Amino acid sequence: MPPNSSSDGGGNAPDPAASSGPEQEPRVGLRALVGRLAEEFGVDNKILARIASVYQEVGERAPDLFVPAAGALAPAFSHTEASAGAEPVYAALGEWALDAEGEPVERMRRDCLRFQNAMTRGVLRLYAGDPERCAESILALQRFIVLQLALLASLSARGQEGGGVVRTLPTPEYAAFMENFRTAIESHQQEGKQLGLLLIQIEKVEQVDRLLGLQRGEAFMLRVTRRMREGVLRKQDQLGRVSRDQLACLLPRIAGEGVAILAANKILVALEAPIAIGDRSFAPEAVIGIAMYPDHGEDPQTLVRNGKLAVRAARGGAERVLAYDPVHGESEEQTMRYAARLRRALEENTLRLVFEPQLDLRSGRIAGLECLLRWTDAELGEVSEARALEAAEVAGVSRELSWWIFNNALRQCSELARAGLQVPLSLRVAAGSLLQPEFPDFVGRALRTWGIPPKRLVVEIHETALAGGLEQVKQALERLKGHGLRLAIDGFGTGSSSLSNLAELPLDELRLGAAFVGDMQRAPVHEKIVRSLVRLARDLGLSVTAEGVEDGATALALSTFGCERIQGGYVSHPLTAEQILELEKGSAGLSRITLRPQDD
């Protein structure tokens, strides 16, 4: 029950069920619980609206505080407005509770503390000159934290089925499927037959949800299901839902794993054509994991788990269909370990940044810096940037990690500029962050916060980001371009994108990876590839930067090809901002160092 109108003019809280359809029952229940607790603890609409207002102001004027301290509530709050009242806050709390997975009580407790810490620091920083406003905001924040903790305690008391506070899809359909699964296993056990499970991940559901809303996302999944039933599955095959974006298909009495692989590939073919939703179309882009009874498990829970592990392994590689292998479980355990350690590193602020200088081959001077992430963990040792980005995806903190990198990199870039080093800064962006709707606006705010001219920021995307859909990436890049940034593509030629992508995207620069550049002197074919890519880039009006240049002969060859800039051991090893500042204080600052290819 929503809280009543208070004497301070808060007004009634919104009815959580007012805009929810049947498919949103878990959200409806959680938001109703939030409303009941808000009334019980006296958290009225005025308090909630003030929280939304403070969040917006802190996010705009002190974005560094929310990197990564805001926790899982930050994404839900990112579009709230003070004028919207309490509704966005109810939605944020409901989503926060609904998304809890794996050790959720501890994770949610940390979220409470991180959010409280970030907001308190923000209030003290922004309102220090207005004691009355500062006191009111701190009081509202304390009441809100009490509401968070009450919600956490209530959810914990409900019990944790399967290791989670709230089931991902606690619907009758899910329960019916799992019961049918148990019955099928018992039947196959008696007959000595094999049973195949296909775990079908529909990649585009999240995009439909984000662009068109949850109801359209559900309609999209229903049409995917209908296409599979009508065009692929046999009468005896059973199809059910495992989560919002995953379907499960039982293949009874099959001869072996090969039959399951064949069926999975038939499903992929059936789901290649786009599905119309309103005036737009989306290709489902399925990834399928296979688990076989009894080889990969003897109960529904184990088989579903192993099917999900196969899906994750397929998503991380080049395959779209993959059968479970025990190594997937070992890899999953290791991946989750990295994810947990990264969360801790973000909370304790133990990550660091270094900057690799880029040499302009025409002037022989340092003309840019590429920002690189460095992570040294007490248990894991030195962790590569690629592994850190992968761990961020698994841990669900890609957004927080990207924000941490951007804010800290731009802050240090601002310090370097004040010391006299005003050169472009290149920052790599993960695909998950690039495609978030709020990302371009965040970058714009961060540039204004640290006083960095947009033309001095180069946003890099790896070629693999194009796998998420060329049109979606193009729209995200165009929004970034609208802020005046320069855009670069990294790793081109190492993935599966076509040459036409270079012409379609609003790019300024092509970056040649060390995989090609480093072997130019030893493998003539690599030299030919590099020469061709440089010529292609220049024909398209793109500048070219080569990575991994370790010797003068390679630098000289690149210069004759028309490559503008190089970086790598031949130019300089990566430096911290403090080391660069020390160089700038000397008689020959980093920006004044000259180096020619023949100096090798």
Secondary structure, 3 states (H helix, E strand, C coil): CCCCCCCCCCCCCCCCCCCCCHHHHHHHHHHHHHHHHHHHCCCCHHHHHHHHHHHHHHHHHCHHHHCCCCCCHHHHHCCCCHHHCCHHHHHHHHHHHHCCCCCHHHHHHHHHHHHHHHHHHHHHHHCCCCHHHHHHHHHHHHHHHHHHHHHHHHHHHCCCHHHCCCCCCCCHHHHHHHHHHHHHHHHHHHHCCEEEEEEEEECCHHHHHHHHCHHHHHHHHHHHHHHHHHHCCCCCCEEEEEECCEEEEEEEEECCHHHHHHHHHHHHHHCCCCEEECCEEECCCEEEEEEEECCCCCCHHHHHHHHHHHHHHHHCCCCCEEECCHHHHHHHHHHHHHHHHHHHHHHHCCCEEEEEEEEECCCCEEEEEEEEEEEEECCCEEECHHHHHHHHHHHCCHHHHHHHHHHHHHHHHHHHHHCCCCCCEEEEECHHHHCCCCHHHHHHHHHHHHCCCHHHEEEEEEHHHHHHCHHHHHHHHHHHHHCCCEEEEECCCCCCCCCHHHHHCCCCEEEECHHHHCCCCCCHHHHHHHHHHHHHHHHCCCEEEECCCCCHHHHHHHHHHCCCEECCCCCCCCECHHHHHHHHHCCCCHHHCECCHHHC
